[in-house]
């Protein structure tokens, strides 16, 4: 059986590999917007209410200059105090209703945005949990953090104040133009004559600022990646006196991010003053032409004053639209990155046709398995062996021989390239990941602890376990000795990745966690390499009990930890060189024999049937 290493499933997405290809940007934008609208659909009632209120209230702003014109020409000029009072009441009412409308729409749109962004964050987190280890090998953590923070916040701003606000601004522009044309069509044409220049300036601005924003986000991801890596490895930086050199690297990346931001600032510093100049030019033309007509008694003061007000009202929504355009451009650039992540399918299994395995009954078989992390740089070559139910198998070999890779394949962290792996005769690729991970419990060399209490970390794989069971498991492993001495005991709060606990203490916690998880197949991956001799002795009794009724796989450099295994598999450069129990392998005087001599040079080894070691 051969399984392809390329398990990528491609989803339909216009120009997913080249988002800036000419002639395809509009198609991509429509695709991105349609994906974002899917996050709005669950809240369509709230969206509909916000749209209705926005439409209903969009005429309130443009109505104010019109009422001003009526007040001046029809009542002030005529000395009609009663009519002026009535118009003033209407004007005050329009201002009040406009304020109420803005409050309600702002509140509603923010609620919509926050709910949609919550859903996006949850989808990203679920997707990140599905993606295999291979994906994280080539994607820095800092870049992924940027997706869930800066990129999502850009979406929040657009979803909260973008789409519905744009609708309101467009409707307001429509009512402004209608009322201006109703009052005086000649002055309306003067105002609209500036519009083509503004449209041209906005189009030119759009093309440049989009590229600039994508550069900003790219450099921000690099900045976050570098920062995250160096915070994690700060001890190494300090121990090797690399502070100055790493500061220079960070300065270069930071400078690229700064320069990308400066480019966007440069475009905005040109665009906004240009819009201001155009609006002032329109106002100047209206005032000049109105003055000419006033001298000819062809125009009233009320019309002039209302048009001056309309000019500022007319260009304000246009400026708002340019601001919203800025928000949308940033959001689309961010959305493209987020959707790429959500569309990533490499290694995500299709549940159709998969089957669950409730228990392990017979055997695990590797047959002619080949594996490479990249290309054809084979880490494992034609590997074949069988692990029977209840058997204790040890895998030994030099660093880089492929020991941990075997476990990664069995745990479905990486797909193998050729051959087959079966559990009770069922192909590994035909079993759901959930059931495989439920069968297998791994105690790793590098123990990761989450921020939280000791109890939460112990019960990570089995959150419903009782306090009594946790304490009993800790007692069996011997972890209760140091836990009871911590402030708060089992409620002691662990810092990030167990800072403040020794390597041995973290390793003991990992053993308790595995015991509580209660897997049928136990894997110890260099599990005692980080503990001292006293702690290792403490763990030996616990591991013996832990493995007593389980199929066990032990990976170790220390050969003293594998001598009691039923079989020992010796790997060398991805090939199985030897296989047998401890005495059989010593008798062969092969690679295992040499490894044993390297670790126990003081011992004189007498080989014979059942002969002791002296």
N, C-alpha and C positions, 0 to 999 in steps of 0.2 A: 504494500500500500504506500502510495506517495502523496504527500500533502504539500501543496504549494506554499511557499514562504510569503507570497504576496496575497494577503487576505483582505486587501483594501476594497471596500464597497463604495463606489462613487455614487453620490446623489446628484440629481439634476440641479445645476447651479450655473447660470450664465457666466462664462469667462471666469471661472473660479481661480484660474492660475494667473490671470493677467487682468487686473481690475481696471487698469488705465488704458487699455487698448482702444485706439480711436474707433469711433462708431459703435462701441459696445457699452459705453459708460451709462447711457440712459437705460439700456436693458438691465444692467446690473443695479442701478438705482431703483428701478421699479421692483426688481426682485427683492432687494433689501427692504424697501418700504412695505412690500406685501408680507414679508416675514415678520416685520415689526407690528403690523396691524393685527397679526394673529394673537399678539399678547394684549391687544386692546379689546378684542372681541368678547372675552368673558365679562367685560364691564360695559357692554354696549348700552345698557339702560342709563348708566351714569353719563356715558359719552353723549347719548341722545339728549339727555336733559341739559347738559352743558352747551350743546350745539343749539338747541331751541332757545335757551336764554341768551346766547351770544347773538343769534339772528334777530331775536325780538328786540334786543337792546342796542343793536348796531347803529340805529338811526338817531339815538339820543345825542351823541356827540355832534354830528352834522346839523342837528336841529337847532343848536344854540346860536350859531351865527345868523341863521334865518330869523329866529325870534328877535335877535338884536336889530336886524334890518327893519323888521316890522315896528319894533319899539321906537326906533329913531324916526323913520319916515312917516309912519301912520299916527303916532301918538305924541312924541316929543315935539316934532315939527308942527303939529296941529294944536299943541297945548292941551291934550286930552289926558288928564291925570288918572281918571278912572280906567281908561283903556291901558295906560302904561302900567298901572298896578296889576291888572289882570295878566298882561304879558309877562311881567316880572315874576308873578306867582308861577306861571307855566315854565319860565326859564329856571326858577329855583327847583321846581319839581323835576325838570329834565336833568339838572345837575345831580340832584339827590338820587334819582333812579339809576343814573349812569354809575354813580359810586356803588350802589347796592349791586348792580349787575356785575361790576368788576370784582367786588368781593366774592360773590357767589361763584362766578366762573373761575376765579383764581383758586378758590378752595376746592372746587370740583376737579379741575385739571391737575392740581397737585396730588389729590387723592388717587386719581387715575394713574398718574405717572408713578407714584410710589408703589401701587399694587402691581403694575406691569413690571417695574424694575425688580420687585421681589420675585416675581415668577421667572424673570430672566436669570437672576442670580441662582435660583434653585435649579434651573435647567443646566446652567454652566457647571454647578457643583455635581449634579447627577452625572453629567457627561464626563467630567474629570474622573469620577469614580469608576466609570465603565472602561476608560481608555487603558490599554495595556502598558506594561513597563517600558516597552520599546518606544512608545510615544514620549515618555518622560526622559528617555535617554537623549533625545535630540531636541527637546524643548526646555529651555532654562526655566526654573521656577519663577524667577523675577518677571519673565515675559508673561507667564500665565497669571501671576498676581495682577499685572497691569490690566489684563482682560477683565478681571472680576472687580477691579476698583475704578481706575481712571476711565476705562472704556464704558463701563456700565453707568458711571456718573454722567458721562456725555449723553447717553440715552435718556437718563432720568430728566435732564434739562429739556430735551426735545419733546419727550412724551408728556411732561408736565406743563410746558408753556409754549410748545411749538405749533402743533397742527391746528388745534382749536383757535389759538390766538391768531394764527395766519388767516383762518376763515373770518374771524371778526374784523381784522384789518382790511381784508379784501372787500367785505360788505360795507365797511365804513367808507372806503374809497368810492365804492359804487354810489352810495347815498350822497357823498360830498359832490361828486361830479353831477349827479342828477339835480341836486338843489342849486349848484352853481349855474348850470345850464338853464334852470327854471328862472333864476334871478336875472342873469345876463349872459347870453351865449358868446358875445364877443370877448368879454373878459375871461370866460371859461377857456376859449381857444388859446388865449395868451398863456394861461397857466399850463395847459396841456402841451404847448409847444416845447416846453422844457423836458417833457417826459421821454422822448426818444434818446436824448443825451444821457438821461439817468439810466435807461434800460441798457444802453451800450456800456456805460461805466460799470453797471452791476454785473453784466455778462463777463466782461474782462476780469473783473474782480473775482468772480466765481471760479474761473478756470485756474487762476493762480493760487487762490487761498486754499483750494481743496488739496492741491499737491503739498502746499506748505503745512497744512494740518496733518497730513499723512506722515510727513517727515518728523513733525513734532512727536507724534505717537510712536513712531519707530525708535526715535532717540530716547523717548521716555522709557520704553520697554528695555532698551540697553542699559539705561541708567539704573532702573530697578533691579535688573538681573545682576549687574556688577555690585550694587549695594547689598543685595541679599546674600550673594556668595561671600562677600568679604566680612559681613557681620557674622555669618556662620563660621567662617574660618579665621576670625580675628586673632585667635591664639597663635595660629601658624604664622600669620603676618608679623606679629610682634616677636615671636621666637626667632624668626629669620631676619629681623631688622629690615623688613620690606616696607616700612611705613612711607618713606619718602617716594619710593618708586611706585608704589600702588596709588599714592596721592596724585602723582603725575598722570597715571593712567586714568584715574577718576576725573582729573581736571580736563583731560582731552575729551572724554565722553560727555562730561558736563558742559563743555564749551560747544560741542555739536548740538546738544539740546538747547542751550541758550541761543545759538545762532539761528536755529530753526524757528524758535519763538520770535526772535527779532525780525525774521523775514515776514512772519504773519503780522507783527506790529507795523512793519513798514507798509504793507498793503493797506491795512486799516487806516494808517495815518494819512494815506493819500485819499482813500475812498470817502471817509467821513467828511473831511473838509471840502471835497469836491461836491458832495451832496449838499452841504451847507451853502456853498457858493451858488449852486444851481437854484436852490430854493430862494436865496436872497435875490438872485437875478430875476426870478419869476415875480417876486414881490415888488422889485423895482420897476419892472415893466408894467405891472398892474397899476401901481401908483402913478407912473408917468402917463399912461393912457387914460386913467381915470381923471387925472388933472386936466388933460386936454378936453375931455368930454364935460367935466364940471364947468369949465370956462364957457363951453357952448350951451350950458344948461341942459345937457343931454343925459345927465346922470344925477342921482341923489347921493347925499352923504351916507345914508344908511347902506346903500349898495357897496360903496367904497369900503366902509368899515367892515361889513360882513365879508367881503372878498379878501381883505387882509387877514381876517381871522381864518377864512377857509384855506388860504395859502399855507399857513402853519399847520392847520388840521390835515391838509392834503399831504404835505411832506412828512408829517409825523408818522402816519401809518407806513409810508414808504421806508422811512428809516427803521421803523419797527420790523418791517419785512426784511430789510437787509440784516438787522440783528438776528432775526429768526433764521435767516439764511445761513448766517455764521454758525448758529447753533446746529442747524440741520447738517451743514457740511461736516462739522466736527462729529456729529452723531453718526452720519453715514460712514465716515472713515472708521469710526469705532465699531459700528455695526458690522462692517465688512469683516473685521478681525474676529468679532464675537461669533458671527455666523460660520466663518471658516472653522472655528473651534467646535461649534455645535454640529456642523456637518461632517466633522472628522469621523471616519468609520473604521480606520485601521484597527484590526484586532477585536472589534466589537462583534460578539457572536450573534447570529440570528437564532432566536429561540425556537423557530419552527423546525421540527424534526429532531430537536434535542431531547434527551431523556434524563430523568433523575435516577441516581443510584442511592438507595436508602442505606446500604451497608456494604462493607467489603468482606467477601466470603472466601475467595479462592486465591487469586494471584494478580500481580502487576507484571506486565511483560513489555520490555523494550526490545524491539526487533529491527535491526539494521537502521538505527536512528542516526541521522546527520543533522548538525545544527551549526549555524554561523550567525553572529550578531550583525555582520555586514558582508554583503557579497558572498564570495566563496572562501573567506578566511575561516575555514572550518575549526570550530572549537571542539566538537564531538564528531567522531568518524566511525561510522558503521558499528554503533554500540548495540549489543544484544545481551540481555540477562533477564532473569525472572526472580521476582520476590514473592515468596509464598506467604499465605495468611499466617500470622503469628511469628514469622521469622524476624530475626534481628540481623540486619545487614549493615555493614560498615563500608564506607567509601573513603579511600585514602589516596594520597598523591600529592605531588608538589603543587605550589601555587600556580594557578593558570592551567591545571590539567583538565578542568571541566567538572569538578565535583559539584559545586553549587549550581552549575548550569543544568545538571540532571534534575535537581529539585525544582528549579524554575520551570522546566518543561513539564514535569509531573503536576505542578501547581497551576499550570496554564497561564503563567506569567509571560512566557514566550512561546511562539509556535515553532515546532521543528520543521526542517526543510524536507527531509526524506525519511522514509521508514514508517514505523507504526508504534504506538504506545497503547496498550489496552489495560483496562481494569475489569477483571472478571469476564474477559472476552469481549468487552464493549470498547470500541475505539474511543480514545480520549477526546477526539474532536466531536464525537457524537453525544457527549455527556455535558450537561449544563455546568457552567462554572460554579454556580452556587453549591451544587451537590458535591463537586470535587473539593472545593474549599472547606466544606463541612466535614468531609472525611479526613482531611489532612490538617494536622496542627504542626506549626513550624516554630522552633525556638532558634532565633538567629544569633549570629555573633554580635552584630551591632543592634542592641536593643533600643527601640524607640518608645519613649513614654510621652503621653499627651499631657498638656496642662490640665490639672484637675487633682482630685484626691488620689491617695494610694488605692483606696477601694475601687474607684472608677477605673483605674488602670488595670487592677487585678481582674475585674469583671468585664473587661472590654469585649471579649468574645462571647460572654454569656451574661448580659445585663440583668437578667431576672434571678440570678443566683442569690441565695440567702447569705446573711452575714455569718451565720454559723458555718456554712460550707466554705466561705472565704477564709475564715480563721483556721478551719481544719486543714485546708490545702496549704496555707502558709506554714502551719505547724509541721506538716509532713515534709515540706521542702526545707524547713529551717529558717524561713524568712521572717517568722514571727519574732525572732530575737531582736533584730534591728528595727522592725516596724514598731514594736511596743516601746522602743526608746525614743522614737520620733515625737515631737510636739503634736499632740492630737492623735497619735497612733495611725489607725487606718483612715482617718479624716485629714491627715497631713497633706497639705497642698503641694503637689509636685510642680516645679518650675518647668519652663520650656525644655523639652527633651531630657527631663530628669536632672537638670543642673542642681548640684548640691548633693546628689547621691553618687556613691562610688560605682565603678563598673561592675564590681561583684554584686552590689545591692541591686542594681538594675537587672543583672542577669538572674538573680533569685526571683525577682518580680516576674520576669519572663517565664520562668519555670512554673510559678504558681498560676500564671495566666493560661499556660498550656494545659495544666492539670484541670483547671476549671472548665476549659473549652471541651475537654474530654473527647479528643479525636480518636478515630479507629486506627489511623496511621500517624505515627509520631515521627517527626524529623528533627534531629538535633544537628544544626548547621554550625559547627565550631562553637557549640553552646558553652563550653567551659574554658575557652581560650582566654577570656578576659577576667577570670577569677583567680585568686591566689590558691595556694595549696590547701590551706585550711578550709576555705569555702568550697573548693573542688571536692574535698573529702566529704563535706556536709552534703553536697549535691549528689554524690554517688549513690547513697542509700535511697534518696528520693527518686532519682532516675531509674534505679532498678525496680522500684515499685511502679513507677509511671509506665515502664516498658513491659511489665510482667504479663499483661494480658493484651498487648497491642503489637501490631506489626510496627517495627521500628527501623528507621534509617539513620545511621550515625555518620556524619561527615566530620573528620577530625584530622589535624596535623599531628597531635599527640597520639602516638600509637598505644600508649598505656590505656587510653580510653576505649579502645576497640578490641582489646584482646579477648573479651568474652562474647564477641559477636558470633553468630552461627556461621556467617560467611563474611569474608573481607574481599572487596573488589578494589584492585589496585589500578588507578588510572595514570596514564603518562602521555602527555601531549594529545589528549582527546581520544586515546585508544585504551581499551582494557588489556592490560599486560598480564595480570595474574588474578586468580580467584581461588579462594579456599579459606579454611580457618587459620587461626594464628600459628598453630604448630605446623600445619601443612605448608604454609608459605615460608616459614623459617627453614623447613627441610629442603625446599626448592633452591634456597640460596640465590634467589633472584632479586628483583627490585625491592620487594618488601623487606627482605633480609638486609639489604644495604641501608634502607631507610631506618630500620631498627638499630643498626649499628651506629648510624649518625646520631641518633637520639640517646643511645645507651653505650657510649664507647667504653665505659668502664667494665662492662660485663663481657665475660667470656662465654660464648654461646656454644653449647654442646647439642648437636642435632642428633636426634634418635627418636625412636618410637616412644612418645610420652616422656622423654628425658626432661628433667627440670632445667631451668635457667639458673646459672650461678654467677 
